[in-house]
């Protein structure tokens, strides 16, 4: 079941070139964020400390395990490939409250599987 996704689907690798894998954020492969994004995340919209730390820890480490969260409606028990996820539990909870998705699921995934 994926009809609950609404407008929050994960970005795809074949998008408009404005996404990179999480482990590439702030590296030479990143055409979106400058190299100091992990040092000064607040300058670039990073408002959740735990999420900022996960980005920094994953930089240049595609095998880094990252905790992700997904707000879902009752009856949904898994995070599916292609689901929009957050790297901050607080952000997922905020989104869930606004979308009437009261449950928060958690998973561990390698940084190379996440697109920013």
N, C-alpha and C positions, 0 to 999 in steps of 0.2 A: 504494500500500500504506500503510494507516494503522493496521492492527491492532496495531502495536507501541506505540501511544500509551499503552495501559493507562489509568491514572487521571490522567495528566498531559495533559489537553487544555487549550488556552488558554481563558481566560474569554471569555464572549461579551458583546456590548453589550446584550443583552436579559436580563441576569442580575438579581440582586436589588438592583441599585443600589449595590453596593459596589465597583464598578470604574470607573476613569476611563482615558482614553488617557494614554500615558506623558507626552505634552507637557502634560497638565493636572495632573500630580501637584504638589501644593503650591500650586495656584492657587485662585482663587475658585470654579472649577468642581469642585474636589475636595471630596467629602463624606466622605472616608476619612481622609486625612492632613492635619495642620495645615500652615500656610504655612511653618513653619520646618523642614520635613522635609528639604529639600535642604541646609540649613545644618547641621543636626544629625542626619544619617541614622542614626547609631548609636542614638539615642533611640527609633527606630521600627523597629529590626530590620535596618537596613542594615549588613551586616558585610563586604561586598566592595567595596573602594575603587574599583575600576574601574567596577563597576555603579553605585555611588553617583555617581561623576563623570558617567556617561552620563545618569542621571536629571536631575542639575543642568543639564547642557548642553542637554537636550531641553526643559526647562521653558519653557512658553509659545512653543515653536518647533516646530510640527507637521511642518515640513520637515526638521528635524534628522535626519541619518542616524545610526542606532544600530546597533552591532554586536551581533548575537545569536548564541547558540550553542545547539545541541541535541545531546544524547547520543542515539545511535541504535544499534541492533544491526547486525551485519554484514549487508550486502545492501541497506541503505537509503542512498540517495545524495542525497536532497533534503530540505529543510525545506518542509513543506506549509502552506498556509493552515490555521489552526486548530490547528497543533502548539503544544504548550507549549514555550517557549524561555526561555533565561536571558540576562540582560544582563551576566553575569559568566561567563567561561570556567571559572573555578575551581568555581563552583556547578554548572555543567553537568557538569563532570568528576566532582564528588562524587556527583551524582545518577546519572550513568552507571555509576559503580562499584557503587552499591547496587542498580541495576536490571539489571546485566549487559548494559549497552549500551556497549561499549568505544570506539566511534567518536564523535568530536565534529565536527559540521558547523558552519560559520560562514556568516553572511549579513549583508548590510547592508539595513536597512529604515527607512523614515521613521517617526519617533516617533508619528505619528498612526495608524499601523497596529498599534501595540502597546497592549494593555490591561494595566493594573496591578491 
